[in-house]
Amino acid sequence: MTLEWVRVHQIALWSIWILSMVAFVASLIVVPLLAIRIPADYFKGDKRKPDRLRGQHPLMRLVGLGLKNLLGILFVLVGIAMLVLPGQGVLTILIGIMMINFPGKYALERRIVRQPNVLRVINWMRAKANKPLLQVSEEDLRGRGGIQ
């Protein structure tokens, strides 16, 4: 029965496998590129920096925000899939969250980035690219094992 199910769904299984491999390779390239573009002091303050699109024409701002949010949602969904598939799931989710606009976003970003393993990996990527390490406030590091 199981072998027959695999034969019947062979195209779907191959499609899922190819899609997961493409997402895996893309995450190895795109996620580090985006992680090194985060301003070093992005997580330093209590409040988020103003949006870069704020001074743009309202129509351009609306289109830009819409595209940015759609791309962010895609990153979050792919990141969730990568929690069980090969790839950098938590980092991909963090990058996606950083692209989406919603209330409480900055607090959620800070909560994710202050996890020692997440911060260590991001700072490792940044060091490899000769970028300054992410600065986080002392209160974010207190009780979290600090950074290495």
N, C-alpha and C positions, 0 to 999 in steps of 0.2 A: 504493500500500500504506500509506504513512504517513498520508495524508489519511483513508483508511478507518479506520485505527486510532484517529485522533482522533475521528472521528464515533462510533465504537462506544463509546469511553470518555469521551464528552462530559460526562456527569454526574459522573464521578469527577474529571475535570480541573477542572470548575467548583467542585466541593466543595473540592478542594485549594487552588484560588485563593482562594476565600472564607475558608477556614480560615487561610491564610497572611496575608491582609489583616487578619483579626480579631486574629491573634497580633501582627502588626506594630503596629496601633493600640493594643492592650492594652499592648504593651511600651513604647510612648511615654508611656503614662500610669502604669502600675504600677511599672515599674523605677525611674524617678526618685523616686516616692513612697517606695519602699522604701530607695533609696540615701540619701535625706536622713534616714531614721530610724535609720541606723547610728550608734551612739554615736561621738562624735568620737575618743575614746580607745580604741576597740575593738581597733585593730591596734597600739597603743603597747607593750603588754607582751609577754613571752615566752609567757604562758599565757592561755588563754581565761577570760573572766569566768564565774562560776557561772550555770547555767541558771535562767531565771525560773520555770520550772515545778517546780523542785526542792522547794519547800515545800508544794505542792498535795497534795490527797488522791491516793493512788496510782492510783485508777481514772481520775480527771480528768487526771492526769499522763500516763498511758498513752494515753488518747484524744487528748490534746493533742499528744503526741509523734508519734503515728501520723498525725494529720491534717497536722501540720507537715512530717513527712518525705514524705508523699505529695505535698503541694503543692511541696516542694523538688524532688522527682524530676520533677514536671511542668515546673517552671521550667528544670531542666537539659535536659530533652528538647526543650523549645521553644527554648531557647538554642542547642542544637546545630543545630536546624533553621535558626535565624536566621543561622548562620554562612554559609549559602548562600542564604537568603531575606532579604528586607528586614527590618531590625530590629537591635536592640542585643544581638547574640549573646553576646559575652564578658561583658557586664554582667549579662545574664539568667542565664547559667551561674553567675556569682559569687553572685548573690542566691539561686539555687537551692541551691548548695553551702552557703551560710550557714544554710539552713533544715534541711538534712539532718544527722543525727548519724552520725558514723563516725570511727574512729581516724585521726589525722593530718589531720583537717579544718582545724584552725587553721593549720597549716603550709602547706597548700594554698591557703587563703584569702589568707594573707600573700604567698605567691608570686605569686598573680594580681594582688593589689592593688598590689604594688610595681612592676608594669609601668608605666612612665611614662605611656603613653596611657590606661590604665585609671584610674590615680589622678587624672590631669588631668581626665578626663571626670566622674568622681564628684565631685571638688572643684568643678568648674564648676557642676554641678547643685546642690550644697550652697550655693555662693555665691549662685546665683540665688534660692534659697529662704531666704537670710539665716541659714543654719546654719553653725556653725564647720566649717572644713576638717578632713578626716580627719588625725589625727596618726599618723605612722608612725615607728618607731625609726630612728635614724641608720644602723644596720647594714643596714636594709632599703633605704635610699636609696643606700648606698655602691656605687658602680660601676653604678648604674642610671640615671644622668642626672638624679637629683634631681627635685624638683617645681617647677613654675612657679607 
